[in-house]
Amino acid sequence: MLRLDRVSKRYPQGHTALQGVSLDLAPGSMHFLTGHSGAGKSTLLKLATAMERPSGGRIFFGDEEITRIPRRRIPHLRRAIGTVFQDHKLLYDRTVFDNVALALRVAGFPHRRIRGRVQAALSKVGLEGHQNKAPITLSGGEQQRVAIARALVNKPSLLLADEPTGNLDHKLANEVMNLFHEFHQFGVTVLVATHDLGQPERLGLPQIQLQEGQLAAQ
């Protein structure tokens, strides 16, 4: 599903964020990406979505090498990859429905299909009846669920999450991680970057550990 072959990332200022990282996520698997702050977790996720380009090595999504994917192909790639961030990145001047529907509208989906897709995504994260609310009126956990619904609405085969529970209390963090685990059980490939080492232990799932930009354990 997602394969990195000796991937490195060096920034112009001289900082090396990743060095010779190789990993292979099988379709339908779920892994936690762990490591201290600055270990390279966020950089790895950005490379996987072509937000940034590697300095060396090759990246494959399915059968396609995306290492040097043309810019015109990046939107198509991202339709198959759902992304969730710690700070939600919601549009607070729009409703919950509009936040979740945005990617579908950009892709040119007809209104009827958008409505059905959005309602289904909100149902999956337990937010039925919230579509007309403003995100600012929701709790932090509910806002993160909106972000997850937005990541799911395109029915991605790969779901990437960067510290998705960093701003949540323990109970809400467990609920969000349980959602990711449920999607994994339905066949979505899931990679979650987290500082919380208790989550992979609680769910009994493997870790990919980064240390100083290198693969420490897998």
Secondary structure, DSSP 8 states (H G I E B T S, - for coil): -EEEEEEEEE-TTS-EEEEEEEEEE-TT-EEEEE-STTSSHHHHHHHHTTSS--SEEEEEETTEE-TT--GGGHHHHHHTEEEEETT----TTS-HHHHHHHHHHHTT--HHHHHHHHHHHHHHTT-TT-TTS-GGGS-HHHHHHHHHHHHHTT--SEEEEESTTTTS-HHHHHHHHHHHHHHHHTT-EEEEE-S-THHHHHHT--EEEEETTEEEE-
